[in-house]
Amino acid sequence: KPMLLLHSDDDRSVPVQQAIDMDGALTAANVFHKFIHYKDHGHMAFTDEAFKEALAFITEFEKRK
């Protein structure tokens, strides 16, 4: 399944390395995904920015079908 990863360096709840590792695993498995790596967004809520990224990701995925 396609996967969108949004993660920030300064997330105090989940280490960013987990997202980096997942990105590598998805790349190795040839899974359609996108990793958006923020520097200063903390442990994010689903913001307008995240919603915009999600819609763009879905649109990109749909075009590949």
LUMDO-12588 format. One line per field, with one value per residue: x, y, z of N, C-alpha, C in turn; chain; residue in one letter. Coordinates in Angstrom, 3 decimals. Atoms other than C-alpha are relative to their C-alpha. Example, Ala and Ser with C-alpha at 12.3 -4.5 7.8 and 13.67 -1.06 7.14 Angstrom:
<pts>
n_east 0.890 / -0.820
n_north -1.190 / -1.190
n_up 0.000 / -0.060
ca_east 12.300 / 13.670
ca_north -4.500 / -1.060
ca_up 7.800 / 7.140
c_east 0.900 / -0.770
c_north 1.200 / 1.090
c_up 0.000 / 0.730
c A / A
r A / S
</pts>
This chain:
<pts>
n_east 0.836 / -0.761 / -0.164 / -0.522 / -0.655 / -0.282 / -0.680 / -0.845 / -1.189 / 0.190 / 1.102 / -0.462 / 0.755 / -0.440 / -1.283 / 0.040 / -0.705 / 0.991 / 0.509 / -1.118 / -0.110 / 1.170 / -0.229 / -0.953 / 0.642 / 0.981 / -0.774 / -0.554 / 1.103 / 0.605 / 1.361 / 0.269 / 0.085 / -0.674 / -0.440 / -0.191 / -0.835 / -0.012 / -1.033 / 0.475 / 1.455 / 0.355 / 0.898 / 1.015 / 1.414 / 0.326 / 0.139 / 0.335 / -1.168 / -0.005 / 1.139 / -0.410 / -0.965 / 0.745 / 0.750 / -0.969 / -0.471 / 1.077 / 0.095 / -1.152 / 0.221 / 1.081 / -0.511 / -0.861 / 0.800
n_north -1.187 / -1.251 / -0.541 / -1.355 / -0.199 / -1.386 / 0.080 / -1.154 / 0.243 / -0.350 / 0.761 / 0.551 / 1.214 / 1.081 / -0.366 / -0.160 / 1.130 / 1.007 / -0.369 / 0.175 / 1.442 / 0.428 / -0.483 / 0.917 / 1.304 / -0.132 / -0.129 / 1.320 / 0.876 / -0.607 / -0.424 / -1.404 / -0.775 / -1.293 / -0.378 / -1.438 / -0.115 / -1.370 / -0.301 / -0.704 / 0.092 / 0.730 / 1.140 / -0.737 / 0.328 / -0.007 / -1.418 / -0.324 / 0.362 / 1.462 / 0.335 / -0.335 / 1.032 / 1.248 / -0.100 / 0.069 / 1.377 / 0.800 / -0.379 / 0.607 / 1.439 / 0.270 / -0.190 / 1.136 / 1.222
n_up 0.000 / -0.008 / -1.347 / -0.149 / -1.292 / -0.384 / -1.292 / -0.298 / -0.813 / -1.407 / -0.598 / -1.281 / -0.296 / 0.875 / 0.603 / 1.450 / 0.616 / 0.378 / 1.322 / 0.935 / 0.222 / 0.775 / 1.360 / 0.618 / 0.195 / 1.080 / 1.234 / 0.306 / 0.386 / 1.189 / -0.344 / 0.292 / -1.236 / -0.046 / -1.347 / -0.149 / -1.198 / -0.518 / -1.004 / -1.195 / -0.136 / -1.220 / 0.192 / 0.745 / 0.170 / 1.427 / 0.313 / 1.388 / 0.794 / 0.122 / 0.850 / 1.370 / 0.413 / 0.180 / 1.253 / 1.098 / 0.055 / 0.573 / 1.409 / 0.675 / 0.042 / 0.941 / 1.359 / 0.332 / 0.204
ca_east 0.000 / 1.189 / 2.501 / 3.076 / 5.556 / 5.622 / 8.162 / 10.176 / 13.656 / 12.375 / 9.563 / 9.980 / 7.493 / 8.826 / 12.477 / 12.911 / 15.225 / 12.151 / 10.808 / 14.235 / 14.444 / 10.907 / 11.745 / 14.726 / 12.679 / 9.915 / 12.475 / 14.139 / 10.741 / 9.857 / 6.735 / 5.211 / 5.788 / 6.927 / 8.911 / 8.588 / 11.279 / 10.685 / 13.219 / 11.025 / 7.437 / 7.586 / 5.085 / 2.641 / -1.117 / -2.880 / -2.395 / -3.475 / 0.073 / -0.107 / -3.542 / -2.144 / 0.742 / -1.680 / -3.875 / -0.831 / 0.398 / -2.986 / -3.159 / 0.326 / -0.550 / -3.777 / -1.909 / 0.382 / -2.468
ca_north 0.000 / 3.556 / 5.374 / 9.033 / 9.735 / 13.157 / 13.533 / 16.240 / 16.264 / 17.817 / 15.306 / 14.431 / 11.534 / 9.460 / 9.471 / 10.716 / 7.773 / 5.540 / 7.444 / 7.439 / 3.662 / 3.192 / 5.313 / 3.072 / -0.103 / 1.154 / 2.170 / -1.260 / -2.950 / -0.718 / 0.595 / 3.840 / 6.333 / 9.823 / 10.944 / 14.597 / 15.396 / 18.572 / 20.239 / 22.142 / 20.862 / 18.891 / 16.069 / 17.317 / 17.386 / 17.015 / 20.631 / 22.396 / 21.863 / 18.112 / 17.949 / 19.667 / 17.182 / 14.262 / 15.481 / 15.967 / 12.466 / 10.911 / 12.831 / 11.651 / 8.054 / 8.159 / 9.428 / 6.381 / 3.860
ca_up 0.000 / -0.624 / 2.411 / 3.254 / 6.053 / 7.724 / 10.493 / 12.190 / 13.674 / 16.887 / 17.552 / 21.242 / 21.137 / 18.244 / 17.169 / 13.609 / 12.969 / 12.876 / 9.885 / 8.241 / 8.704 / 7.363 / 4.324 / 3.628 / 4.062 / 1.765 / -0.847 / -0.648 / -1.010 / -3.980 / -2.239 / -3.519 / -0.732 / 0.103 / 3.135 / 4.075 / 6.599 / 8.581 / 10.861 / 13.303 / 13.386 / 16.652 / 17.132 / 14.512 / 14.498 / 11.162 / 10.104 / 6.925 / 5.649 / 6.340 / 4.699 / 1.592 / 1.462 / 1.845 / -1.019 / -3.260 / -2.401 / -3.212 / -6.483 / -7.434 / -6.568 / -8.577 / -11.655 / -11.511 / -11.697
c_east 0.877 / 0.066 / 0.630 / 0.556 / 0.266 / 0.655 / 0.951 / 1.173 / -0.244 / -1.242 / 0.526 / -0.716 / 0.510 / 1.321 / -0.086 / 0.691 / -0.969 / -0.574 / 1.090 / 0.171 / -1.163 / 0.133 / 0.953 / -0.609 / -1.017 / 0.687 / 0.532 / -1.078 / -0.741 / -1.477 / -0.143 / -0.195 / 0.677 / 0.321 / 0.251 / 0.640 / 0.083 / 1.123 / -0.599 / -1.519 / -0.443 / -0.806 / -1.286 / -1.420 / -0.258 / -0.376 / -0.463 / 1.150 / 0.057 / -1.142 / 0.342 / 0.971 / -0.706 / -0.784 / 0.928 / 0.509 / -1.057 / -0.139 / 1.125 / -0.180 / -1.051 / 0.459 / 0.840 / -0.778 / -0.166
c_north 1.246 / 0.566 / 1.390 / 0.129 / 1.485 / -0.067 / 1.181 / -0.383 / 0.237 / -0.640 / -0.660 / -1.298 / -1.215 / 0.425 / 0.044 / -1.169 / -1.103 / 0.286 / -0.171 / -1.484 / -0.525 / 0.436 / -0.944 / -1.355 / 0.048 / 0.148 / -1.366 / -0.969 / 0.510 / 0.354 / 1.482 / 0.743 / 1.350 / 0.294 / 1.498 / 0.208 / 1.475 / 0.155 / 0.474 / -0.020 / -0.769 / -1.251 / 0.581 / -0.524 / -0.021 / 1.422 / 0.200 / -0.386 / -1.511 / -0.464 / 0.260 / -1.049 / -1.324 / 0.023 / -0.090 / -1.421 / -0.906 / 0.277 / -0.634 / -1.508 / -0.359 / 0.141 / -1.181 / -1.281 / -0.302
c_up 0.000 / 1.410 / -0.065 / 1.408 / 0.196 / 1.371 / 0.161 / 0.893 / 1.483 / 0.628 / 1.275 / 0.368 / -0.769 / -0.645 / -1.523 / -0.704 / -0.407 / -1.391 / -1.060 / -0.329 / -0.845 / -1.453 / -0.734 / -0.293 / -1.138 / -1.352 / -0.430 / -0.492 / -1.238 / 0.222 / -0.342 / 1.313 / -0.191 / 1.452 / -0.004 / 1.360 / 0.400 / 1.027 / 1.312 / 0.171 / 1.240 / -0.307 / -0.568 / 0.183 / -1.508 / -0.386 / -1.440 / -0.928 / -0.231 / -0.909 / -1.466 / -0.538 / -0.274 / -1.310 / -1.209 / -0.187 / -0.644 / -1.483 / -0.798 / -0.139 / -1.042 / -1.449 / -0.460 / -0.297 / -1.477
c A / A / A / A / A / A / A / A / A / A / A / A / A / A / A / A / A / A / A / A / A / A / A / A / A / A / A / A / A / A / A / A / A / A / A / A / A / A / A / A / A / A / A / A / A / A / A / A / A / A / A / A / A / A / A / A / A / A / A / A / A / A / A / A / A
r K / P / M / L / L / L / H / S / D / D / D / R / S / V / P / V / Q / Q / A / I / D / M / D / G / A / L / T / A / A / N / V / F / H / K / F / I / H / Y / K / D / H / G / H / M / A / F / T / D / E / A / F / K / E / A / L / A / F / I / T / E / F / E / K / R / K
</pts>
